[in-house]
């Protein structure tokens, strides 16, 4: 029965989703020691705040909070999060070794100077890596590489980064470990891990093929992907493989994890009991191996100079910068390996690459020292000072000439923003006079810096773990339990039964299309999957009932929808989308919501039609 409490619960649930899609922040008055602050209402805080309000309004109670954490109907939230974090740690620490960048260099060499061949090879590589590692690690490394690579080769970045995003999210539907939504479906619909891949492999292949076709069609112009491009030369894959030993051990442990999971899936064992021990083993190896390398001078040592330089920079930024500088240097070496004098047309490309490296180093140095660009002329690198001294006809003069108006505008905006931020910090310091707990904060910074030098693998991977997923996922489970407590899930289940007539094919298309739409409107694909899983389970337990074949069809359709739904109209359709946008913004490639939706429109339409069509065909064969 719907009551006033039910209406309040639904309204606040919708509001929490709205601020996930469009985050806001509330200004606070100036506080002692802290100065002016703004409270963000976003993906991390909005669901928690909504739960607090609904609890205060007596729309939910301790029972719903407990059920949202422990789980009901066979869905165990803690199981899902332990599983996902265990795999995320192994995948991210594997990426820290540079193995993904090494694979990208190898593929670039195979693609040569043929633009479409290279585009296809990158698409296949990203697909294969995402099948094994999941979408998040591939997006973390692949996006950075493609930004640098397209800048170096003077290619338009949009076709390449859109292709990467589509390939990574589509491929994550193959293994149940590829996406948290897959685990929710397996738990909620009692689907065996091996059977899961058997169900999804054909929809994946169909979606992957038509997605590439759609991308190739909309990027068919030469201005997007030229038939021939000035190849950057041979890119040495070994130059970016920072730790071959750790890469080998990490690959072995991750592969062993997947094999053991497949074997034990027939014995009804919770998967987190398998992945957690492997993740702990990888963690112990990382600590031991980094300690060995540190004590044998195989990695940089901590010094007082390193502490002074690193006071203003985060260790995660430093680790990423070192890796990115190695990648940039390798690409630049390849570009200069052939005679530039014999190929004048490549001077602009070299200039662009020098500019990108100098900008990267300038930003890093400024973040570490707090100096303005004019105060760091020599520390940026020999390229910049040489540029100012070089004669007009030298290759270095191409650096200044190659800067486009857009690049200059972006740099001006960045410098202006940094100056304003610095002025704000100085003003806060003057008014606050001293920071809160200065001695403790300084001691903690020194300890953190020392440990990050001693154990670089763990401290580089730590900030990249998806910690925002923990409060968000638990909050979504609790809010769905609140909706169920107030009777909304039963109402939605009744609508599903009536709309589908309990038949297989209407169920596939209803759940599939709803899934794609709700990925954009229900607080990422995780919120969408939790909601629709709960609705289908309620339909099964309703008085009208829901047949087993339609239930299984709904589960597989939801898997397809929750994965391809990330390639959609809003960044918040998935956590990977928010991560992807953040990386692009950080690297100076701003992308608007409208642009993102425009380029994803054709791929999502064809993938939805073809993917759900294949699911319908599978169900017709299995339950004829």
C-alpha positions in Angstrom: 0.0 0.0 0.0 1.3 3.4 -1.0 1.4 5.9 1.8 2.8 9.4 2.4 6.0 7.8 3.5 6.2 5.9 0.2 5.9 9.1 -1.8 8.6 10.9 0.3 10.9 7.9 -0.1 10.5 7.9 -3.9 10.9 11.7 -4.2 14.2 11.6 -2.2 15.4 8.6 -4.2 14.9 10.5 -7.4 16.5 13.6 -6.0 19.6 11.6 -5.0 19.9 10.3 -8.5 19.5 13.8 -9.9 22.5 15.1 -8.0 24.6 12.1 -9.0 24.0 13.1 -12.6 24.5 16.8 -11.9 26.5 17.3 -8.8 26.2 20.5 -6.7 28.1 22.0 -3.8 26.9 24.1 -0.9 29.1 26.9 0.4 29.9 27.1 4.1 30.9 30.2 6.1 34.5 30.6 6.9 35.6 28.2 9.5 38.5 28.4 12.0 41.7 26.8 10.6 39.8 25.5 7.5 38.7 28.8 5.8 36.0 28.8 3.2 34.8 25.4 2.2 32.1 23.9 0.0 30.3 20.7 0.8 29.9 18.6 -2.4 26.7 16.8 -3.0 27.7 14.2 -5.5 27.9 10.4 -6.2 29.6 9.8 -2.9 27.7 12.0 -0.5 24.2 12.3 -2.0 23.0 8.7 -1.4 24.3 8.8 2.2 22.6 12.1 2.9 19.4 10.7 1.4 19.5 7.7 3.8 20.1 10.0 6.8 17.1 12.1 5.8 14.8 9.1 5.2 15.9 7.6 8.5 15.1 10.8 10.3 11.7 10.9 8.6 11.1 7.2 9.6 10.8 6.1 6.0 13.4 3.4 6.7 14.9 1.8 9.7 17.8 -0.3 11.0 16.4 -3.4 9.3 16.6 -1.8 5.8 20.1 -0.6 6.5 21.2 -4.0 7.6 19.5 -5.7 4.6 21.3 -3.2 2.3 24.7 -4.3 3.7 24.2 -8.0 4.4 21.8 -8.6 1.5 18.5 -10.3 0.7 17.2 -12.7 -2.0 20.6 -14.2 -2.5 22.3 -10.8 -3.3 25.2 -10.1 -0.9 26.6 -6.6 -1.3 29.7 -7.3 0.9 30.5 -10.3 -1.3 30.3 -8.1 -4.5 32.5 -5.4 -3.0 35.2 -7.7 -1.6 35.3 -9.5 -4.9 35.5 -6.3 -7.0 38.2 -4.7 -4.8 40.3 -7.9 -4.8 40.3 -8.0 -8.6 40.7 -4.2 -8.9 43.9 -4.3 -6.7 45.4 -7.1 -8.8 44.5 -5.4 -12.1 45.7 -1.9 -11.1 49.0 -3.2 -9.6 49.5 -5.1 -12.9 49.0 -1.8 -14.8 51.5 0.0 -12.5 54.2 -2.2 -14.0 53.6 -0.7 -17.4 52.4 -3.9 -19.1 49.4 -2.2 -20.6 51.5 0.6 -22.1 53.9 -2.0 -23.4 51.0 -3.8 -25.1 49.9 -0.5 -26.7 53.4 0.2 -28.0 53.5 -3.3 -29.5 50.1 -2.8 -31.2 51.2 0.6 -32.5 54.2 -1.0 -34.2 52.0 -3.6 -35.8 49.6 -1.0 -37.1 52.3 1.0 -38.8 51.3 4.1 -40.7 47.9 2.7 -41.9 45.3 4.8 -40.1 42.4 2.4 -40.3 44.6 -0.6 -39.6 45.9 1.1 -36.5 42.4 2.1 -35.4 41.2 -1.5 -35.7 44.2 -3.0 -33.9 43.8 -0.6 -31.0 40.1 -1.5 -30.8 40.9 -5.2 -30.7 43.7 -4.7 -28.1 41.4 -2.7 -25.8 38.7 -5.3 -26.2 40.9 -8.2 -25.3 42.4 -6.4 -22.3 39.0 -5.4 -21.0 37.7 -9.0 -21.2 40.5 -10.1 -18.9 41.1 -7.0 -16.7 37.7 -5.3 -16.7 37.0 -1.8 -17.9 38.5 0.4 -15.2 42.2 -0.5 -15.4 42.0 -0.3 -19.2 40.4 3.1 -19.2 42.9 4.3 -16.6 45.9 3.5 -18.8 44.4 3.4 -22.3 43.0 6.9 -22.1 46.4 8.4 -21.0 48.2 6.6 -23.8 45.8 7.6 -26.5 45.9 11.3 -25.4 49.7 11.3 -25.8 49.7 9.2 -28.9 47.2 11.2 -30.8 48.9 14.4 -29.8 52.3 13.0 -31.0 50.9 11.9 -34.4 48.7 15.0 -34.9 45.5 12.9 -34.9 42.1 14.0 -33.8 41.7 12.4 -30.3 37.9 12.0 -30.3 37.6 8.9 -32.6 40.3 7.1 -30.6 39.1 7.9 -27.1 35.4 7.2 -28.0 36.4 3.9 -29.5 38.4 3.0 -26.4 35.5 3.8 -24.1 33.0 1.8 -26.1 35.4 -1.2 -26.5 36.2 -1.3 -22.7 32.6 -1.2 -21.6 31.3 -3.6 -24.1 34.0 -6.2 -23.4 33.3 -6.2 -19.7 30.2 -8.3 -20.2 32.1 -11.4 -21.1 33.3 -12.5 -17.6 31.2 -12.1 -14.5 34.3 -10.4 -13.0 34.4 -7.7 -15.6 31.9 -5.4 -14.0 30.3 -5.1 -10.6 26.9 -5.2 -12.3 27.7 -8.7 -13.6 28.2 -9.9 -10.1 24.9 -8.4 -9.0 23.1 -10.3 -11.8 24.9 -13.6 -11.0 24.0 -13.3 -7.3 20.4 -12.1 -7.9 19.5 -14.6 -10.6 21.6 -17.5 -9.4 23.6 -17.8 -12.6 26.7 -20.0 -12.6 29.9 -18.2 -13.5 30.7 -20.5 -16.5 27.1 -20.4 -17.7 27.3 -16.6 -17.4 30.0 -16.4 -20.1 28.2 -19.0 -22.2 25.1 -16.7 -22.2 27.0 -13.5 -22.9 29.7 -14.4 -25.4 27.4 -14.2 -28.4 25.7 -10.9 -27.4 29.2 -9.5 -26.7 30.6 -10.6 -30.2 27.5 -9.1 -31.9 27.7 -5.8 -29.9 31.4 -5.5 -30.4 31.3 -6.0 -34.2 28.4 -3.6 -34.8 29.9 -1.1 -32.4 33.1 -1.0 -34.5 31.0 -0.7 -37.6 29.0 2.3 -36.1 32.2 4.0 -35.0 33.8 3.4 -38.4 30.8 4.9 -40.1 30.6 8.1 -38.1 34.4 8.6 -38.1 34.7 7.7 -41.8 36.0 11.2 -42.9 39.7 11.7 -43.4 39.7 14.5 -40.9 38.9 11.9 -38.2 41.0 9.0 -39.3 43.4 9.5 -42.2 44.2 6.6 -44.4 47.9 7.2 -44.0 49.6 9.0 -41.1 53.1 10.0 -40.3 54.2 7.1 -38.2 56.1 7.9 -35.1 58.6 5.2 -35.7 59.4 2.1 -33.7 58.1 2.3 -30.2 60.1 0.0 -27.9 57.6 -1.9 -25.7 60.4 -2.6 -23.1 61.0 1.1 -22.5 57.7 1.5 -20.6 57.8 -1.9 -18.9 58.9 -0.6 -15.5 58.9 -3.9 -13.6 59.0 -7.1 -15.7 59.2 -9.3 -12.6 56.1 -7.9 -11.0 54.4 -7.9 -14.4 55.0 -11.6 -14.7 54.0 -12.5 -11.2 50.9 -10.3 -11.4 49.8 -11.9 -14.7 50.3 -15.3 -13.2 48.2 -14.6 -10.1 45.4 -12.9 -12.0 45.3 -15.8 -14.5 45.3 -18.3 -11.7 42.5 -16.5 -10.0 40.3 -16.7 -13.1 41.0 -20.4 -13.6 40.3 -21.3 -9.9 37.1 -19.3 -10.0 35.9 -21.2 -13.0 36.7 -24.5 -11.3 35.1 -23.8 -8.0 32.0 -22.2 -9.6 30.4 -25.7 -9.7 30.8 -26.1 -5.9 28.6 -23.2 -4.7 31.5 -21.3 -3.1 31.3 -17.6 -2.6 33.7 -16.1 -5.1 35.2 -13.5 -2.7 36.7 -16.5 -0.7 38.8 -17.2 -3.8 39.7 -13.7 -5.0 40.6 -12.3 -1.5 43.4 -14.8 -0.8 45.0 -14.2 -4.2 44.8 -10.4 -3.7 46.4 -10.8 -0.3 49.1 -12.9 -1.9 49.7 -10.2 -4.5 49.8 -7.5 -1.7 52.4 -9.5 0.2 54.5 -10.0 -2.9 54.3 -6.3 -3.8 55.6 -5.3 -0.3 58.4 -7.9 -0.3 59.5 -7.2 -3.9 59.5 -3.4 -3.4 61.5 -3.8 -0.2 64.0 -6.0 -2.0 64.3 -3.4 -4.9 64.6 -0.5 -2.4 67.3 -2.1 -0.3 69.3 -3.1 -3.4 69.1 0.4 -5.0 66.9 -0.8 -7.9 64.4 2.0 -7.4 64.9 5.7 -6.3 65.8 6.2 -2.7 64.2 8.6 -0.3 66.2 11.7 0.6 65.6 15.0 2.3 65.7 16.6 -1.2 62.9 14.3 -2.3 60.9 15.3 0.7 61.4 19.0 0.0 60.3 18.7 -3.6 57.4 16.4 -2.9 55.8 18.4 -0.1 53.2 20.0 -2.5 52.5 17.0 -4.6 50.5 13.8 -4.0 52.4 10.6 -4.3 49.8 9.2 -6.7 50.4 12.1 -9.0 54.2 11.6 -8.8 53.9 7.9 -9.6 51.6 8.6 -12.5 53.8 11.4 -13.8 56.9 9.3 -13.8 55.1 6.6 -15.8 53.7 9.1 -18.2 57.0 10.9 -18.7 58.5 7.5 -19.6 55.8 7.0 -22.1 56.2 10.5 -23.6 60.0 10.1 -23.7 59.6 6.8 -25.6 57.3 8.3 -28.1 59.5 11.3 -28.6 62.6 9.0 -29.1 60.7 7.1 -31.8 59.7 10.3 -33.5 63.3 11.6 -33.6 64.8 8.2 -34.6 64.6 9.0 -38.3 66.1 12.1 -39.9 63.9 15.1 -39.2 65.9 17.1 -41.7 64.9 14.7 -44.4 61.2 15.0 -43.4 60.4 18.7 -42.8 56.7 17.8 -42.4 57.4 16.0 -39.2 58.8 19.1 -37.5 55.3 20.2 -36.4 54.7 16.8 -34.9 57.9 16.9 -33.0 57.1 20.4 -31.8 53.7 19.3 -30.6 55.3 16.5 -28.7 57.9 18.7 -27.1 55.2 21.1 -26.2 53.1 18.4 -24.5 56.1 17.1 -22.6 57.1 20.6 -21.4 53.5 21.3 -20.4 53.4 18.0 -18.5 56.7 18.8 -16.7 55.6 22.4 -16.0 52.4 21.3 -14.4 54.2 18.7 -12.3 56.9 21.1 -11.2 54.4 23.8 -10.4 52.3 21.3 -8.3 55.4 20.2 -6.5 57.0 23.6 -5.8 54.1 26.1 -6.0 56.1 28.2 -8.5 54.6 30.0 -11.5 55.7 29.2 -15.0 58.0 32.2 -15.2 59.8 31.0 -12.1 60.7 27.6 -13.6 62.6 28.2 -16.8 65.5 25.8 -16.4 63.9 23.1 -14.4 61.3 22.3 -17.1 63.9 20.7 -19.3 66.4 21.5 -22.0 63.8 21.5 -24.7 62.1 24.7 -23.5 65.3 26.7 -23.0 66.7 25.4 -26.3 63.5 26.5 -28.0 64.0 30.1 -27.0 67.6 30.1 -28.3 67.2 28.1 -31.5 67.3 29.8 -34.8 64.3 30.1 -37.0 65.0 27.2 -39.3 65.9 24.7 -36.6 63.6 21.8 -35.6 63.2 23.3 -32.1 61.6 26.4 -33.6 58.8 24.2 -34.8 57.7 23.9 -31.2 56.5 27.5 -30.9 55.0 27.4 -34.4 53.1 24.2 -33.8 51.0 25.5 -30.9 47.5 26.0 -32.0 45.2 28.8 -30.7 43.2 26.2 -28.9 46.3 24.8 -27.0 47.3 28.3 -26.1 43.8 29.1 -24.8 43.8 26.0 -22.7 47.2 26.7 -21.2 46.1 30.3 -20.4 42.9 29.0 -18.7 44.9 26.5 -16.7 47.5 29.1 -15.6 44.7 31.5 -14.7 42.9 28.8 -12.6 46.2 28.0 -10.8 46.9 31.6 -10.1 43.4 32.1 -8.6 43.7 28.9 -6.6 47.1 30.0 -5.2 45.7 33.5 -4.3 42.8 31.9 -2.5 45.2 29.6 -0.6 47.4 32.6 0.4 44.3 34.5 1.5 43.1 31.6 3.6 46.6 31.2 5.2 46.7 34.9 6.1 43.3 34.8 7.8 43.9 31.4 9.4 47.5 32.2 10.3 48.4 28.6 10.8 47.0 25.2 9.6 45.2 22.7 11.8 47.6 20.3 13.6 50.7 21.5 11.6 53.2 19.2 13.4 51.1 16.1 13.0 50.3 16.9 9.3 54.0 17.5 8.5 55.1 14.3 10.2 52.4 12.3 8.4 53.5 13.8 5.1 57.1 12.8 5.7 56.0 9.3 6.7 53.8 8.9 3.7 56.5 10.2 1.3 59.1 7.8 2.9 56.8 4.8 2.6 55.8 5.7 -1.0 59.5 5.6 -2.0 60.0 2.3 -0.1 56.8 0.6 -1.5 56.0 2.4 -4.7 53.7 -0.3 -6.2 51.2 -0.2 -3.3 51.2 3.5 -2.8 50.7 4.2 -6.5 47.9 1.7 -6.8 46.2 2.7 -3.5 44.6 6.1 -4.6 43.5 4.5 -7.9 41.3 1.9 -6.1 37.6 2.7 -6.6 36.9 3.7 -2.9 34.0 5.8 -4.0 32.2 2.6 -5.0 32.0 1.4 -1.4 29.6 4.1 0.1 27.8 4.4 -3.2 27.1 0.7 -3.7 26.0 0.2 -0.1 23.9 3.3 -0.2 22.2 2.1 -3.4 21.4 -1.2 -1.9 19.9 0.5 1.2 17.8 2.9 -0.8 16.4 0.0 -2.9 15.6 -1.8 0.3 13.8 1.4 1.4 11.8 1.4 -1.8 10.9 -2.2 -1.2 9.9 -1.5 2.4 7.5 1.3 1.2 5.9 -1.0 -1.4 7.4 0.5 -4.6 9.3 -2.6 -5.7 6.1 -4.6 -5.6 4.3 -2.0 -7.7 7.1 -2.0 -10.3 7.1 -5.8 -10.3 3.3 -5.7 -11.0 3.9 -3.3 -13.9 6.6 -5.7 -15.3 4.3 -8.7 -15.1 1.4 -6.9 -16.9 3.6 -5.3 -19.5 5.5 -8.5 -20.4 2.6 -10.9 -20.0 5.2 -13.1 -18.4 6.6 -14.0 -21.9 10.3 -14.4 -22.8 10.7 -11.9 -25.7 8.7 -9.0 -24.3 10.7 -9.4 -21.0 14.0 -9.3 -22.9 13.2 -6.1 -24.7 11.5 -4.4 -21.7 14.3 -5.1 -19.3 17.0 -4.4 -21.9 15.7 -1.0 -23.0 14.8 0.0 -19.5 18.3 -1.0 -18.4 19.9 1.2 -21.0 17.7 4.1 -20.1 18.0 3.7 -16.4 21.8 3.5 -16.6 21.5 7.2 -17.3 18.7 8.0 -14.9 19.1 5.7 -11.9 22.5 6.6 -10.6 25.0 4.7 -12.8 24.6 1.2 -14.2 25.1 -0.2 -10.7 22.0 1.5 -9.3 20.1 0.5 -12.4 21.1 -3.2 -12.0 20.3 -3.3 -8.3 16.9 -1.8 -8.9 15.9 -4.0 -11.9 17.2 -7.2 -10.2 15.1 -6.4 -7.2 12.0 -5.8 -9.4 12.4 -9.1 -11.2 12.9 -11.0 -8.0 9.8 -9.4 -6.6 7.9 -10.4 -9.8 9.0 -14.0 -9.2 7.8 -14.0 -5.6 4.5 -12.2 -6.5 1.1 -13.9 -6.5 1.0 -13.9 -10.3 4.5 -15.4 -10.4 7.1 -15.1 -13.1 8.2 -18.2 -15.1 11.8 -19.4 -14.9 12.5 -18.9 -18.6 11.4 -15.3 -18.5 13.4 -14.7 -15.3 16.6 -16.1 -16.9 15.9 -14.0 -20.0 15.5 -10.9 -17.9 18.9 -11.6 -16.2 20.8 -11.9 -19.4 19.1 -8.9 -21.0 20.1 -6.9 -17.9 23.7 -8.0 -18.2 23.9 -6.7 -21.8 22.0 -3.5 -20.9 24.1 -2.6 -17.9 27.4 -3.0 -19.8 26.5 -1.3 -23.1 24.4 1.2 -21.2 27.6 2.9 -20.0 28.2 3.8 -23.7 25.3 6.2 -23.5 24.3 9.8 -23.0 25.6 10.8 -19.6 29.0 10.4 -18.0 27.3 9.2 -14.8 25.9 6.2 -16.6 28.9 4.4 -15.1 31.7 5.0 -12.7 34.1 4.3 -15.6 32.5 7.2 -17.5 33.2 9.6 -14.6 36.7 8.3 -14.4 37.2 8.6 -18.1 36.0 12.2 -18.2 38.2 13.1 -15.2 41.3 11.8 -17.0 40.5 13.7 -20.2 39.9 17.0 -18.3 43.2 16.5 -16.4 45.0 16.0 -19.7 43.6 19.1 -21.3 40.9 17.5 -23.5 37.6 18.8 -22.2 34.6 16.9 -23.5 31.0 18.1 -22.9 28.0 16.1 -22.1 26.5 17.0 -25.5 29.6 15.8 -27.4 29.7 12.6 -25.4 26.0 11.9 -26.1 26.4 12.8 -29.8 29.2 10.3 -30.6 27.7 7.5 -28.5 24.2 7.8 -30.0 24.7 5.6 -33.0 26.8 2.9 -31.2 24.3 2.6 -28.3 21.3 2.3 -30.7 22.8 -0.4 -32.8 24.3 -2.3 -29.9 20.9 -2.3 -28.0 19.0 -3.5 -31.1 21.6 -6.2 -32.0 22.5 -7.3 -28.5 19.0 -7.8 -27.3 18.1 -9.4 -30.6 20.8 -12.0 -30.0 19.6 -12.6 -26.4 16.1 -13.2 -27.8 17.4 -15.7 -30.3 19.4 -17.5 -27.5 16.3 -17.7 -25.3 14.2 -18.9 -28.3 16.7 -21.8 -28.9 17.1 -22.7 -25.2 13.4 -22.6 -24.3 11.6 -23.6 -27.5 
